[in-house]
Amino acid sequence: MATAIEVLTPLTPEELRKTDAYWRACNYLSAGMIYLRANPLLREPLQPEHFKRRLLGHWGSDPGQSLIWVHMNRLIRKYDLNVLYISGPGHGAPATLANCYLEGHYSEIYPDKSYDEAGMLKFFRQFSFPGGIGSHCTPETPGSIHEGGELGYSISHAYGAAFDNPDLIVAVAIGDGEAETGPLATSWHSNKFLNPVRDGAVLPILHLNGYKIANPTILARIPHEELEALMIGYGYKAHFVEGSDPAEMHQKMAATLEHCVLEIRAIQEHARSTGDVTRPTWPMIVLRSPKGWTGPKEVDGHKVEDFWRAHQVPVTDPATNKKHLKIVEDWFRSYKPEELFDANGTLVPELQALAPVGTRRISANPHANGGTLRKELELPDFRDFSVEVKEPANTYVSPTEILGGYLAEVMRRNMNSFRVFGPDETASNRLTAIYKASKKTWLAEYKPEDADGGELDVAGRVMEMLSEHTLEGWFEGYVLTGRHGFFSTYEAFVHIIDSMFNQHAKWLEKSKKELDWRAPIPSINILITSLVWRQDHNGFTHQDPGFLDVVTNKSPAVVRIYLPPDANCLLSVTDHCLRSRDYVNVIVADKQDHLQYLTMDEAVTHCTKGIGIWDWASTDDGAEPDVVMACAGDIATMESVAAVQILKEHFPDLKIRFINVVDLFRLLPEREHPHGLSDRDFDSLFTTDKPVIFNFHSYASLIHKLSYRRTNHENFHVRGYKEKGNINTPLELAILNQVDRFDLAIDVIDRVPRLRAVGAHVKEWLKDQIIESIRYAHAEGIDKEEIRNWKWKA
């Protein structure tokens, strides 16, 4: 049942007066940001020229959000709380910005937005204004780790921040429009992964103000009992704060919020003193307040407050409509700014005293600038996990299985600052060695049979849930507050987090390039595995390597793509990624057994360069080649190496240069990317006039995109995935997409002029091999032995 707070008047009359005044100041600043370009404190009557020429912003959720912030401030001061605030409602930045400014921290970060009338004017003018800041909590907003440009991730970011932060309370305002998104719906289940002993707490506050842009919200229009049952079903104890009278709502919010904080403390104290980590029922709040609360109630006979018209700009034309100008002026003067700010335009001292001080201010909480709290990982020597390679392309191992042993040791050495994330696929992706260091986090029900291979543990650090959205949200919240992690997922379904990746990459770019005050944070490291080329039973639905195209659309200053060809290269790349800062690192490596090519020393050298010639697979002996064979990706590499073997046997005098690419962005010119190759180096590798056959893991167009400005681009012939496949053997799938050894060899014969005549018989033989390989696969359900266990012959 919903908890009714018995004491509804915890604030004395004097406390109520000051609290309401502070809240009015928040609301005044929120409205001022949307409307004013002059006369910030209404020292004179409002005139048309005082308004911005374009009125942009979102008013509707601001008063409710400020109510949360103001009352959380009281409890921070009373109980010395460590609080991070996350604003989930879309474009709800005015409330966060207003509170940040009133706490003085905004002026500390941006001295030109000083704590006086002149600074307030600049503060107003920058909002939703060219050259200024956006209407959601962009990276420029102190105290924020959650932009809110896209809805649905507030709860998962909150829990990510709370993991391994036992002293932290994350208050998260959830917009009721946001609550209709799929990612938000799954993230309520995060409470099954929160350990009350070692983790902090999340206090979800569902802000029901009733409307989205132009529609009612679902959760605001269902019966009270149904909403309460929903929250109970998610595992929360719901506390309701409902009303529209400010004085009553202040008392209700003060009582309810304090009750929830004390409830959180009691849960943590019990668990930490007894070791009892039985999953508690955590509190949450349903805050039902009017949309656009305290704003104009109606305009031209149309309802505004407590309706969708209050979502953005309640009155759109005060500069050209005298009647509407009066509505806005009456609204602004209702906050009585002359009582709130002194002659200099500074918040009066008695109200300043309501805010916490120093880093206890929500806007100045160090966790919101997580790089300042970042500690370097203690990493083992990845060379200790290497695969012995006596001869290239003669040994088969699973690259990710080798990686699992390395990640397990990383986990052992960083048991408070490193987590591994994956959607029920850690074992499927052959990373099971991690479980020897730490099992899967689980605070829901246990059954006896779980002891037999379930790998569940309340103290586990491997985060598995079948929602890529929630996992990515946890991961982002974790690194944004200064910790480290690793995410593995199936290649075809990493697209689920396309837009989340986009948002995080944009956050990084803004932070890295423009905001010196934001300290570098650990990188997001994503391992893409269970790849397109080895979907022997999953078929066409599991064949999509296009996430790489999405990644290359972002600034190369904050994203990287690695395609290590074998296990030793994968170890080297992963070690580099875990040490990096302010990137999204995408690693493509399969879980199936693959040929191993390089010793560890060779792998380190190759990965350091990012692209290089493999002498052992080349036949040009340093002379000018007849053809360049290039590749990126494990299957692409194996088929390319096999093609070289075929060509060597049939054309002993053919000069082949073999190039493997690990770091995909090396293909970019150095003028576009700090790690790109110069034109001179690129030309020396790929030549300026010889055919280049590039066998690529993903869609061919991506290589053309990255290399289109190069001098030899017209001679680049790229092979990649062509959306052809179903239930296939590995070679059959390669053949369907023409990335197989036989088609590659045919391509060389066709493109090297002197082979076109003498190679006719070899071409016929190669075509016969293609036909026979498909026939065998369909007859036997498997590739031939000489294909499955193919090895390089020196």
C-alpha positions in Angstrom: 0.0 0.0 0.0 1.1 3.6 -0.5 2.6 5.1 2.5 0.8 8.1 4.0 3.2 10.4 5.8 1.6 11.2 9.2 3.4 14.4 9.9 2.4 16.8 7.1 3.7 20.1 8.7 7.4 19.6 9.3 8.2 23.1 8.3 7.7 26.0 10.8 5.9 29.0 9.5 9.3 30.8 9.1 10.8 27.8 7.3 7.8 27.6 5.0 8.1 31.3 4.2 11.8 31.0 3.3 11.3 27.7 1.4 8.5 29.2 -0.7 10.6 32.3 -1.4 13.6 30.3 -2.6 11.2 28.2 -4.8 9.7 31.4 -6.2 13.3 32.6 -7.0 13.9 29.3 -8.9 10.7 29.7 -10.9 11.4 33.3 -11.6 14.8 32.5 -13.1 13.3 29.6 -15.1 10.8 31.9 -16.7 13.3 34.7 -17.2 15.6 32.4 -19.2 12.8 31.7 -21.6 11.6 35.2 -22.1 14.0 38.0 -21.2 16.9 39.7 -22.9 16.7 42.9 -20.8 15.2 44.2 -17.5 16.1 41.0 -15.7 14.7 42.1 -12.3 11.7 44.1 -13.5 13.2 47.3 -12.3 10.8 49.0 -14.8 7.6 47.9 -16.5 8.1 45.2 -19.2 8.4 46.5 -22.7 8.4 44.7 -26.0 12.1 45.3 -26.5 12.8 43.4 -23.2 11.7 40.1 -24.8 13.8 37.7 -26.9 13.0 37.8 -30.5 12.4 34.1 -30.5 10.9 32.5 -27.4 12.3 29.0 -27.0 12.3 26.7 -24.0 10.2 24.4 -21.9 8.4 25.7 -18.8 6.1 22.9 -17.9 8.2 20.7 -15.7 10.4 23.4 -14.1 8.4 24.3 -11.0 7.9 20.7 -10.0 11.6 19.9 -10.5 12.6 23.0 -8.5 10.3 21.8 -5.7 12.4 18.6 -5.5 15.7 20.4 -5.5 14.7 23.0 -2.9 13.5 20.3 -0.5 16.5 18.1 -1.1 18.7 21.0 -0.2 17.0 21.2 3.3 17.8 17.5 3.9 21.4 17.8 2.6 22.0 20.5 5.2 20.1 18.6 7.9 21.8 15.2 7.4 25.0 16.2 5.5 23.8 14.1 2.5 25.8 13.5 -0.7 23.3 14.0 -3.4 23.4 13.9 -7.2 20.3 15.1 -9.1 19.3 13.8 -12.5 16.7 15.7 -14.6 14.7 13.3 -16.7 11.9 15.5 -18.1 12.7 16.5 -21.7 14.2 20.0 -22.0 13.8 20.6 -18.3 17.1 22.4 -18.0 15.7 25.8 -16.7 15.1 24.3 -13.3 18.5 22.8 -13.0 20.2 25.9 -14.3 18.2 28.2 -12.0 19.2 26.2 -8.9 22.8 26.0 -10.0 22.8 29.8 -10.4 21.2 30.4 -7.0 23.8 28.1 -5.4 26.5 30.3 -6.8 28.3 27.5 -8.5 27.3 28.6 -12.0 29.1 31.9 -11.5 32.1 30.0 -10.2 32.3 28.0 -13.4 31.3 30.9 -15.7 32.5 34.2 -14.0 30.8 36.3 -16.7 27.5 35.0 -15.4 28.1 36.8 -12.2 25.9 36.6 -9.1 24.4 40.0 -9.7 22.0 41.8 -12.0 24.5 42.1 -14.9 25.4 38.4 -14.6 21.8 37.4 -14.4 21.1 39.2 -17.6 23.9 37.3 -19.4 22.5 34.1 -17.8 19.1 34.8 -19.2 20.3 35.9 -22.6 22.4 32.7 -23.3 19.5 30.3 -22.8 18.2 28.8 -26.1 20.0 31.6 -27.9 22.5 31.3 -30.8 26.0 31.0 -29.3 24.5 30.1 -25.9 23.2 26.9 -24.3 20.4 24.5 -25.1 17.2 23.9 -23.3 18.2 20.5 -21.8 21.0 19.8 -19.4 23.8 19.9 -21.9 27.4 19.2 -20.8 27.8 23.0 -20.1 25.4 22.5 -17.1 27.3 22.0 -13.8 25.9 19.3 -11.6 24.6 17.2 -14.5 25.7 13.9 -16.0 22.4 13.4 -17.9 21.6 15.6 -20.9 18.1 14.6 -21.5 18.2 15.3 -25.2 16.6 11.9 -25.7 14.2 10.5 -23.2 14.3 7.2 -21.4 17.7 7.0 -19.7 17.4 8.9 -16.4 16.8 5.9 -14.1 19.6 3.8 -15.7 22.0 6.7 -15.5 21.1 7.2 -11.8 21.7 3.5 -10.9 25.0 3.5 -12.9 26.1 6.5 -10.7 25.0 4.8 -7.5 26.8 1.5 -8.1 30.0 1.3 -5.9 29.2 4.7 -4.4 27.9 3.7 -1.0 27.6 7.3 0.3 25.7 8.7 -2.7 22.0 9.3 -3.1 20.8 9.9 -6.6 17.5 11.8 -6.8 16.1 11.3 -10.2 13.1 13.2 -11.6 11.3 11.1 -14.2 9.1 12.9 -16.6 5.7 11.2 -17.1 6.2 11.5 -20.8 9.6 9.9 -20.4 8.0 7.1 -18.4 6.2 6.0 -21.6 9.5 5.0 -23.3 10.7 1.4 -23.5 14.2 2.1 -22.0 12.6 3.8 -19.0 10.2 0.9 -18.5 12.9 -1.7 -18.2 15.2 0.4 -16.1 12.8 0.3 -13.1 14.2 -3.2 -12.6 17.6 -1.8 -11.7 16.6 -2.1 -8.1 17.2 -5.9 -8.4 20.9 -5.1 -8.9 21.5 -2.5 -6.2 23.4 -3.9 -3.2 22.6 -1.9 -0.1 25.9 -2.7 1.5 28.3 -1.6 -1.2 26.2 0.7 -3.4 24.5 4.0 -2.9 20.8 4.6 -3.3 18.5 5.9 -6.0 15.4 7.8 -5.2 13.1 7.8 -8.2 10.6 10.7 -8.3 8.0 10.2 -10.9 6.8 13.7 -11.9 3.3 13.4 -13.0 2.3 16.8 -14.4 -0.1 15.2 -16.7 0.9 16.1 -20.3 3.5 15.8 -23.0 3.9 18.3 -25.9 0.2 17.9 -27.0 -1.2 14.9 -25.3 -2.0 13.6 -21.8 0.5 11.1 -20.4 -0.6 7.6 -19.7 0.5 7.2 -16.1 -1.2 10.5 -15.2 -4.5 9.1 -16.5 -4.7 5.7 -14.8 -6.4 5.2 -11.4 -4.3 5.8 -8.3 -4.6 2.2 -7.3 -3.3 1.0 -10.7 -0.3 3.3 -10.6 0.5 2.2 -7.1 0.2 -1.4 -8.1 2.6 -0.8 -11.0 5.2 0.6 -8.7 4.7 -2.2 -6.2 5.2 -4.6 -9.1 8.5 -3.0 -9.9 9.5 -3.5 -6.3 9.1 0.0 -4.9 7.2 1.5 -2.0 5.3 4.4 -3.5 4.8 7.7 -1.6 2.4 10.2 -3.1 2.8 14.0 -3.0 -0.2 15.5 -4.8 -1.7 18.9 -5.0 -1.5 22.5 -6.3 -1.5 24.7 -3.3 2.2 25.7 -2.8 2.0 25.9 1.0 0.4 22.5 1.3 2.8 21.0 -1.3 5.9 22.4 0.5 4.8 20.6 3.7 3.9 17.4 2.0 7.2 17.4 0.0 9.2 18.2 3.1 7.7 15.4 5.1 7.7 12.8 2.3 11.2 13.4 1.1 12.6 13.3 4.6 10.7 10.1 5.3 12.2 8.5 2.1 15.8 9.6 3.0 15.4 8.1 6.5 14.0 5.0 5.0 17.0 4.7 2.7 19.4 5.2 5.6 17.6 2.6 7.6 17.8 0.1 4.8 21.5 0.7 4.4 22.3 0.7 8.1 20.5 -2.6 8.5 22.3 -4.2 5.6 25.7 -2.8 6.5 25.5 -3.7 10.2 24.1 -7.2 9.7 25.4 -8.3 6.3 21.8 -9.0 5.3 21.5 -8.1 1.6 18.0 -9.5 1.0 16.6 -7.2 -1.6 14.8 -4.3 0.2 11.8 -2.5 -1.0 13.3 0.9 -1.9 11.1 4.0 -1.6 10.0 6.2 -4.5 7.9 9.3 -4.8 5.0 10.1 -7.1 4.9 13.8 -7.4 1.6 15.0 -9.0 1.7 18.7 -9.6 0.2 20.9 -12.3 2.0 21.3 -15.7 3.4 24.9 -15.8 2.6 25.3 -12.1 2.4 29.0 -11.0 2.3 30.2 -14.6 -0.6 31.7 -16.5 -3.8 29.8 -15.8 -5.3 30.7 -19.2 -4.7 32.7 -22.3 -7.5 34.0 -24.5 -9.9 31.7 -22.9 -7.7 28.6 -23.4 -6.5 26.6 -20.4 -2.7 26.8 -19.9 -1.6 25.8 -16.4 -2.3 22.1 -15.8 -2.6 21.5 -19.5 -0.3 20.7 -22.4 -0.2 24.4 -23.5 2.1 24.9 -20.6 4.7 22.5 -21.9 6.9 24.9 -23.8 6.3 28.7 -23.9 2.9 29.5 -22.2 2.5 32.9 -23.9 4.1 33.1 -27.3 3.7 36.7 -28.4 4.1 39.3 -25.5 6.2 41.6 -27.7 3.5 42.1 -30.2 0.3 41.6 -28.1 -0.3 44.1 -25.3 -2.9 41.9 -23.6 -0.4 39.0 -23.6 2.4 41.3 -22.4 0.3 42.1 -19.4 -0.3 38.4 -18.7 3.5 37.8 -18.7 4.2 40.8 -16.6 1.6 39.8 -14.0 3.0 36.3 -14.0 6.6 37.4 -13.5 5.6 39.9 -10.8 3.7 37.3 -8.9 7.1 35.9 -7.8 7.9 39.2 -6.2 11.5 39.4 -7.4 12.0 42.6 -5.3 11.7 40.5 -2.2 14.1 37.8 -3.5 17.0 39.8 -4.8 18.8 42.8 -3.3 19.8 46.0 -5.0 22.7 44.3 -6.7 20.6 41.6 -8.1 21.9 39.0 -5.7 19.7 36.5 -3.8 19.1 37.9 -0.4 21.2 36.4 2.4 18.5 34.7 4.3 17.6 32.7 1.2 21.3 32.0 0.3 21.5 30.3 3.6 19.0 27.7 2.5 21.5 26.2 0.0 24.2 23.8 1.1 27.8 24.9 0.8 30.9 23.7 -1.0 30.7 20.3 -2.7 27.5 19.5 -0.8 25.7 21.8 -3.2 24.0 19.5 -5.8 25.3 21.6 -8.6 28.9 21.2 -7.3 28.8 17.5 -6.4 32.1 16.0 -7.7 30.3 12.9 -9.0 28.7 15.2 -11.7 32.3 15.9 -12.9 33.4 12.3 -12.5 36.8 12.7 -14.1 37.9 14.6 -10.9 37.2 11.4 -8.9 38.7 9.0 -11.5 41.3 6.6 -10.3 43.4 4.7 -12.8 42.8 1.0 -13.2 45.4 -1.4 -11.9 45.9 -3.5 -15.0 47.7 -6.8 -15.3 50.3 -7.3 -18.1 48.2 -8.4 -21.0 51.2 -10.2 -22.4 50.8 -12.8 -19.6 47.6 -14.0 -21.3 49.1 -14.3 -24.8 48.6 -17.2 -27.2 51.8 -18.9 -28.4 52.2 -18.5 -32.1 55.0 -20.6 -33.5 53.9 -20.2 -37.1 51.4 -17.7 -38.5 47.9 -19.0 -39.4 48.4 -22.5 -38.0 46.6 -22.3 -34.6 42.9 -21.9 -33.9 41.6 -20.4 -30.6 38.6 -18.3 -29.5 39.9 -14.7 -29.2 37.2 -13.7 -26.7 37.9 -16.8 -24.6 41.4 -15.6 -24.2 40.2 -12.1 -23.5 38.0 -13.5 -20.7 41.0 -14.5 -18.7 42.5 -11.1 -19.0 39.3 -9.3 -18.0 39.0 -11.6 -15.0 42.3 -10.4 -13.7 41.3 -6.8 -14.4 38.2 -7.5 -12.3 40.2 -9.0 -9.4 42.5 -6.0 -9.2 39.7 -3.4 -9.3 36.8 -4.7 -7.3 35.4 -1.3 -6.5 35.8 0.5 -9.8 35.4 -1.9 -12.7 32.3 -3.7 -13.9 31.5 -5.9 -16.9 28.1 -5.4 -18.7 26.3 -7.7 -21.2 22.8 -8.7 -22.1 22.7 -12.3 -20.9 25.5 -13.1 -23.3 28.7 -13.1 -21.2 28.8 -16.9 -21.4 27.6 -17.1 -24.9 30.4 -14.7 -25.9 32.9 -17.0 -24.2 33.9 -14.6 -21.5 33.1 -17.1 -18.7 36.5 -16.8 -17.2 35.3 -13.5 -15.7 33.0 -15.5 -13.3 36.1 -16.8 -11.6 36.8 -13.3 -10.4 33.2 -12.2 -9.8 29.9 -13.6 -10.6 26.7 -12.0 -11.9 25.0 -9.4 -9.7 21.6 -10.7 -8.6 19.4 -9.6 -5.7 16.1 -11.1 -6.9 14.9 -14.6 -5.9 17.3 -17.6 -5.8 16.5 -21.2 -6.4 18.6 -24.3 -5.4 19.4 -25.2 -8.9 21.1 -21.8 -9.4 24.1 -23.2 -7.5 24.7 -25.5 -10.5 26.2 -23.1 -13.0 24.0 -20.1 -12.4 26.9 -18.0 -11.4 24.7 -15.6 -9.4 25.8 -13.7 -6.4 24.5 -10.6 -4.5 28.1 -9.4 -4.5 28.7 -10.1 -8.2 30.1 -7.4 -10.5 29.1 -8.8 -13.9 25.9 -6.9 -14.9 23.6 -9.0 -17.0 20.0 -8.0 -18.0 18.2 -8.6 -21.3 18.0 -4.8 -22.0 20.8 -3.3 -23.9 19.3 0.1 -23.1 19.5 -0.4 -19.3 23.0 -1.9 -19.5 24.3 1.0 -21.6 22.6 3.5 -19.2 24.2 1.8 -16.2 27.6 1.8 -18.0 27.3 5.5 -18.9 26.3 6.5 -15.4 29.2 4.5 -14.1 31.9 6.1 -16.3 30.4 9.6 -16.1 31.0 9.4 -12.3 34.6 8.3 -12.8 34.6 4.5 -12.9 35.5 1.9 -15.6 33.8 -0.9 -17.5 33.5 -3.2 -20.5 30.4 -4.0 -22.5 30.0 -7.1 -24.7 27.1 -7.7 -27.0 26.0 -9.4 -30.2 26.9 -7.4 -33.3 23.4 -7.5 -34.9 21.8 -6.1 -31.7 24.2 -3.4 -30.7 22.0 -1.3 -32.9 19.6 -1.2 -30.0 21.8 1.4 -28.4 22.5 3.4 -31.5 20.9 6.5 -30.2 22.4 6.1 -26.7 25.8 5.9 -28.3 25.0 9.0 -30.3 24.0 11.0 -27.2 27.1 9.9 -25.2 29.4 10.7 -28.1 27.9 14.2 -28.4 28.3 14.7 -24.7 32.0 13.6 -24.9 32.7 15.9 -27.9 31.2 19.0 -26.2 33.0 18.2 -22.9 36.4 17.3 -24.5 36.6 20.2 -27.0 34.9 23.1 -25.2 34.7 22.6 -21.5 38.1 22.7 -19.8 36.4 22.4 -16.4 35.1 18.9 -17.2 37.8 16.4 -16.3 38.4 13.4 -18.7 36.4 10.4 -17.8 37.1 6.7 -18.6 36.1 5.5 -22.0 33.0 3.5 -22.9 34.5 0.2 -24.2 32.1 -2.0 -26.4 33.1 -5.4 -27.6 31.0 -6.4 -30.6 31.1 -10.2 -31.0 28.9 -13.1 -32.2 29.6 -11.6 -35.6 27.8 -11.5 -38.9 30.0 -14.1 -40.5 29.4 -16.9 -37.9 25.7 -17.0 -37.6 25.5 -20.6 -38.6 22.1 -21.2 -37.0 20.7 -17.8 -36.3 20.7 -16.7 -39.9 19.8 -13.5 -41.6 18.3 -11.7 -38.5 21.7 -11.9 -36.8 23.7 -10.6 -39.7 24.2 -6.8 -39.5 27.6 -5.2 -39.1 26.3 -1.7 -39.7 27.0 -0.3 -36.2 30.4 0.7 -37.5 28.7 3.0 -40.0 26.9 4.7 -37.1 30.2 5.1 -35.2 32.0 6.7 -38.1 29.3 9.4 -38.3 30.6 10.8 -35.0 33.6 13.0 -34.5 36.8 10.9 -34.7 38.0 12.9 -31.7 35.8 10.8 -29.5 35.2 7.5 -31.2 37.5 4.7 -32.3 37.0 1.3 -34.1 39.4 -1.6 -33.8 39.2 -4.9 -35.7 41.9 -7.1 -34.1 42.6 -10.1 -36.4 43.5 -12.5 -33.6 43.6 -13.1 -29.8 47.0 -11.4 -29.2 45.9 -8.3 -31.1 42.6 -8.3 -29.1 44.5 -8.4 -25.8 46.7 -5.5 -26.9 43.7 -3.4 -28.2 41.7 -4.0 -25.0 44.5 -3.0 -22.7 44.8 0.3 -24.8 41.1 0.9 -24.6 40.9 0.4 -20.8 43.6 3.0 -20.4 42.0 5.6 -22.7 39.9 8.5 -21.7 37.0 10.4 -23.3 36.3 7.9 -26.1 33.8 5.4 -27.2 36.0 2.4 -28.2 34.3 -0.2 -30.4 36.2 -3.5 -30.7 35.1 -6.1 -33.3 36.2 -9.6 -32.4 34.5 -13.0 -32.8 33.9 -15.6 -30.2 34.4 -18.6 -32.5 37.7 -20.3 -33.0 39.9 -18.4 -35.4 43.4 -18.6 -36.8 46.2 -16.8 -34.9 48.7 -14.9 -36.9 51.0 -12.8 -34.7 53.2 -13.4 -31.7 52.5 -11.1 -28.8 55.5 -8.9 -29.6 54.3 -8.7 -33.3 50.8 -8.0 -32.2 51.8 -5.1 -30.0 53.8 -3.6 -32.8 51.0 -4.1 -35.3 48.3 -2.6 -33.0 50.5 0.3 -32.1 50.8 1.2 -35.8 47.2 0.3 -36.4 47.9 -0.7 -40.0 50.8 -2.6 -41.5 52.3 -5.0 -44.0 52.4 -8.6 -43.1 55.7 -9.8 -44.7 55.0 -13.4 -44.1 51.8 -13.2 -46.2 53.3 -11.0 -48.9 55.2 -12.1 -52.0 56.5 -8.7 -53.2 59.8 -8.9 -51.2 59.8 -5.2 -50.9 59.5 -4.5 -54.6 56.6 -2.7 -56.3 53.6 -5.0 -56.0 51.3 -6.2 -58.8 48.4 -6.0 -56.4 47.7 -5.0 -52.8 45.6 -7.4 -50.7 44.2 -5.5 -47.7 41.8 -6.7 -45.0 40.1 -5.7 -41.7 38.3 -8.2 -39.5 38.9 -11.8 -38.5 37.0 -13.7 -41.2 38.1 -11.1 -43.8 41.7 -11.7 -42.7 41.5 -15.5 -42.9 39.8 -15.5 -46.3 42.4 -13.0 -47.6 45.3 -15.0 -46.3 43.8 -18.1 -47.9 43.4 -16.3 -51.2 47.1 -15.3 -51.1 48.0 -19.0 -50.7 45.9 -19.9 -53.7 47.5 -17.2 -55.8 51.0 -18.1 -54.7 50.5 -21.7 -55.8 49.2 -20.8 -59.2 51.2 -17.7 -60.0 54.6 -18.0 -58.2 55.9 -14.8 -59.7 52.9 -12.6 -58.7 54.0 -9.8 -56.4 51.4 -9.4 -53.6 51.6 -6.9 -50.8 49.4 -8.0 -47.8 48.1 -5.3 -45.5 46.0 -5.8 -42.3 44.1 -3.0 -40.7 43.4 -3.0 -36.9 42.6 0.7 -36.3 40.0 1.6 -38.9 40.4 5.3 -38.5 44.0 5.0 -39.7 42.4 5.1 -43.2 41.4 8.7 -42.6 43.9 11.5 -43.6 45.9 12.9 -40.7 44.4 16.3 -41.5 41.0 14.9 -40.5 42.1 12.7 -37.6 45.1 12.8 -35.2 45.7 9.1 -35.8 45.1 9.1 -39.5 47.8 8.3 -42.0 49.5 11.1 -44.0 48.9 11.0 -47.7 52.6 10.0 -48.2 52.4 7.0 -45.8 49.0 6.0 -47.3 50.4 6.0 -50.8 53.5 4.1 -49.8 51.3 1.3 -48.3 48.6 1.1 -50.9 50.5 2.5 -53.9 49.2 5.2 -56.2 48.3 3.2 -59.3 48.0 -0.5 -58.5 44.8 -2.4 -57.8 43.9 -2.8 -54.1 41.5 -5.6 -53.1 40.2 -4.7 -49.7 38.3 -7.4 -47.9 36.3 -5.9 -45.1 34.3 -7.1 -42.2 31.3 -4.8 -42.7 29.6 -2.9 -45.6 32.0 -2.0 -48.4 30.8 1.6 -48.6 32.4 2.4 -45.3 36.0 1.9 -46.6 35.2 4.1 -49.6 33.8 6.7 -47.2 37.0 6.7 -45.1 39.4 6.7 -48.0 37.6 8.6 -50.7 40.1 11.5 -50.7 43.1 9.3 -51.3 45.0 9.4 -54.6 44.5 5.7 -55.4 40.8 5.6 -54.5 39.7 4.7 -58.0 41.7 1.5 -57.8 40.2 0.5 -54.4 37.9 -2.5 -54.9 36.2 -3.2 -51.6 34.4 -6.4 -50.7 32.1 -6.6 -47.7 28.7 -7.8 -46.4 26.0 -7.4 -49.1 22.9 -8.4 -47.1 23.0 -11.9 -48.4 22.7 -14.8 -46.1 20.5 -17.1 -44.1 21.3 -20.4 -42.4 24.8 -20.9 -43.9 28.1 -22.5 -43.2 30.9 -19.9 -42.7 32.4 -20.4 -46.2 29.0 -20.5 -47.8 28.1 -17.1 -46.3 31.4 -15.7 -47.3 30.8 -16.9 -50.9 27.3 -15.4 -51.0 28.8 -12.0 -50.2 31.9 -12.6 -52.3 34.4 -12.1 -49.5 35.7 -15.7 -49.8 39.1 -16.8 -50.8 38.0 -18.0 -54.3 36.2 -14.8 -55.3 39.1 -12.8 -54.0 41.5 -14.8 -56.1 39.3 -14.3 -59.1 39.2 -10.6 -58.5 43.0 -10.4 -58.5 43.1 -12.3 -61.8 40.6 -9.9 -63.3 42.4 -6.8 -62.1 46.1 -7.6 -62.7 46.5 -7.0 -66.5 49.1 -9.7 -67.1 47.0 -12.4 -65.4 43.8 -11.9 -67.5 45.0 -14.1 -70.3 47.1 -16.6 -68.4 44.7 -17.0 -65.6 41.7 -18.3 -67.5 42.1 -21.9 -66.4 42.7 -20.9 -62.8 39.5 -18.8 -62.8 37.5 -21.8 -64.0 39.0 -23.9 -61.3 38.1 -21.3 -58.7 34.5 -21.1 -59.9 34.3 -24.9 -59.7 35.5 -24.6 -56.0 32.7 -22.2 -55.3 30.1 -24.5 -56.8 31.4 -27.5 -55.0 31.7 -25.7 -51.6 28.0 -24.7 -51.7 27.0 -28.2 -52.9 28.9 -29.8 -50.0 27.5 -27.4 -47.4 23.9 -28.1 -48.5 24.6 -31.8 -48.6 26.5 -32.2 -45.3 25.5 -29.1 -43.3 29.2 -28.2 -42.7 32.2 -26.9 -44.7 34.8 -29.4 -45.9 37.5 -30.5 -43.6 40.2 -28.7 -45.6 38.2 -25.4 -45.2 37.3 -25.8 -41.5 40.9 -26.6 -40.5 42.7 -24.7 -43.2 46.2 -23.6 -42.3 48.8 -21.5 -44.0 51.7 -23.2 -45.8 54.8 -21.1 -45.7 
